[in-house]
């Protein structure tokens, strides 16, 4: 193998055949979701109005591995395995002894990791006879991914897009429509949840979730699909980390020193990180795992670990998670996929147990790192991914100071070719860091339910 090899992939006979379920290896079980009305443990029958039974079974499963259905693997094979790259030119520019690798999910049809879960979700719904799916989307990656998957399996896709993204990212909205999806600005006038807010409200993922759930719950022919947060969504994303482990071995690397992922709802981060966490838990490796979030929406770093609703209207089950409060309306930063008030319960649990760490970074530093990365590696990152890049840069410069030849792995969760407006605003000096104030945080936490 050449010392200058930069891309590492897997052959057709090395395709990942099973998703990995972190629940099987956790030292302590995660707290169960609670019914929003009774506060009793949620059972399968409580989730049945929104999800098909096979997804519900995955949501509550304790099996270590769950086989990927052949029709799903056939779609995955169109873009998976995604490449693992050695960032040699960026290493040189940083003058670091660290070896930096990035797992690139921008090669999917939607340009992000979201297709990894949209395809199985639509497959299981159509298998159960469902032909209409509702959902929310922030920046638009999830809405695009679900619309694409629905086009493959013959289902109708209806998307409520967070208002500030709907207004500022018309190209993403158009891409959803190219794949056959129908898009509404959220908050909309179509639902009781949406009408609770002014028509020109910037929106939030919590509001958009409420609208999509409300519509699905009222239509016996429809179900709801979620792009992050829930256990089965994180499960589907573990193809990312499973591939990365095998690709690192092909690059001649053992356990990396640090694995970094951006974190909004938690699915991208978990998909990369959980297979590495399994290695720590079962094989004694010492990889440090870091979730990176925006300082304007610092769920893991400044939120409280408690039961809260996953949506603004309080229709979803109560989940034990790090939260900023279910009625929190985040700053309209450009990393729209990271503007969520809560964090996936499984990611929250492993953070609370001290198995991962987290950091919040300001927007301007992230854009600066993304541009430096693009100019050396040739890939324009999604604003969400720029958070992982900025933290990888910090790690590489720290290694430069100490002279350590650390191995750094981060997730490049999607490309930014439909987010060039954000870069345009950065160059024009129109972006700010806009950190969350203590006053705003206290106000948003005031309405979190008091349970236990």
Beta strands, then each sheet from edge to edge (+ up, - down):
strand 1: 7-8
strand 2: 18-20
strand 3: 65-67
strand 4: 84-86
strand 5: 99-104
strand 6: 132-137
strand 7: 156-162
strand 8: 182-186
strand 9: 222-224
strand 10: 258-262
strand 11: 288-294
strand 12: 304-309
strand 13: 318-323
strand 14: 357-361
strand 15: 407-412
sheet 1: 1+ 4- 5+ 15+ 10+ 11+ 14+
sheet 2: 2+ 3-
sheet 3: 8+ 7+ 6+ 9+
sheet 4: 12+ 13-
end
